[in-house]
Amino acid sequence: MDVNGVGWIAAIVVGGVAGWLAEMIMKSNMGILMNVVLGIVGAVLLNAILQALNLGSFGAGWIAYLITGFIGACILIFIGRLMRR
């Protein structure tokens, strides 16, 4: 079973990297567990949004998962900041 074209272990590792990159760019301090969660949830959420809008996705594999995870995590951090205000 895989998540967006990568296995579960790879999804955790790549999701963590995507979340960490988003944390660095968005200047947030959330911790490693939250980085993994944001990266994985961000990738899954962004892929679902892109498919719902018939825009396709960035493809399959770990590079596409990293890109969608990074963008999705940035969006989630942004939304979280809006909700806190």
N, C-alpha and C positions, 0 to 999 in steps of 0.2 A: 504494500500500500504506500502511496506517495502523496506528497502535498505539492501541488503545482509543478509537477515534473521532477521533484527531488524527493529522496527518502526522508523519513522522519528525523533521523540523526542529522542529516545534512540540513534539513529545515531548521533545526534548533541552532546549529552552528552558523549557517548563513543568516538566519533571522537575528541572531545575536550580533553579528557583524553589521547588518543593516541597521538595527536599532542603535548600536554604538555610533555609527556614522551619523545617523539622524540626531543623536544626542549631541555630538560635537558641533554639527552645523547649526542646530537650533539652540545651542547653549543651555541645555537643561541638565539636571543632575538627578537621574532616576535610579541608577544602580543596574547591575548586570542582569538580574532576573527580569526587571521591567524592560530592559533593552531587548531581550529575547522575545518577550511577549509582544512588544510593539512591532518588532521586525516581522514576526510570523503573522500576527493579526493584520498588520498593515499590508502585507503582501496578499493575503487572502481577500481582504476587504477591497483593495484596489483592483485586483483581478475581477472580482464580482461586479464592481462598478463599471469597469471597462467593458465587460461582456454584456451587462444590462444596457449600456449605451451603444451596443453593436460596434465598438471600436476595436474589438479583439483584445489581445493581451501582448505583452512583451515577448511571449514565446515560452518555451519550456526550458528547464535546466537551471543550474545554480546561478548563472549570471543574470538571467531574466528574473529569478527569484530575488536576487540581491537588489536589483534595480527597483522592482515593485515593492519590496520590503522597505527600502530606504524612503521612497516617495510616500508610501502609505504610512510609515512611522512618522515622517515629518508632518503629514496631514493630521494624524492622531495627536501629536504633541501640540500642534496649532489649535485644534479643537479643544483640547484639554485646557490650554491657556485661556481660551475664550470663555469657557465654562467657569473657571475660577474667578474671573473678574466680575 
